């Protein structure tokens, strides 16, 4: 059984994420960023990073000549916003329509539902991530839709894959070691504890995706922000 303190802390963390989202959304309307897609990236990242996203935005959002490590962090958050939207959409859809997991091997191939969920999470996150990347790359390079999508895929696949690897690793720890192993609980997207774990997992995804974004930006494959 999940301790009450963990449930309460989960609700607090989720409420903080929503408040951070709303604050950053207001800031985007008050002072729109020079790259339009970042008006969505900052609030979405507030959902999982909370006050960290707010602090980072207040410190560096207006700096067009920010230090390279900061630009890499912005690029990584850009990837993270696509991952966040994709994971929210996929997890929510699978909760409402469980049969959507059949093509991803559950029930049948996988004994654990979570592995099929990771499959659909990746598909949704990749699709949304490429769209986000398109609206960063195409306007800056003056590319048409076809070429823009090609370049967006080139820039986003490695970044998003490494983000998801970090996210999956942390979710595996929560799912197998904490929720089931420690507390004997079956936690799903219907529970606040799941989304609190996802907030932490997204931060882990940032850590694993950051070095990849460093290389992609250094090589000119991804735009510096």
Secondary structure, DSSP 8 states (H G I E B T S, - for coil): ---HHHHHHHHHHHHHHHHHHHHHHHHHHHS--SSTTHHHHHHHHHHHHTHHHHHHHHHHTT-TT--HHHHHHHHHHHHHHHHHHHHHHHHHHHHH-GGGGGGGTTTTT-SSHHHHHHHHHHHHHHHHHHHHHHHHHHHHHT--HHHHHHHHHHHHHHHHHHHHHHHHHHHHIIIIIIIIIIT-----TTSHHHHHHHHHHHHHHHHHHHHHHHHHHHTTSS---
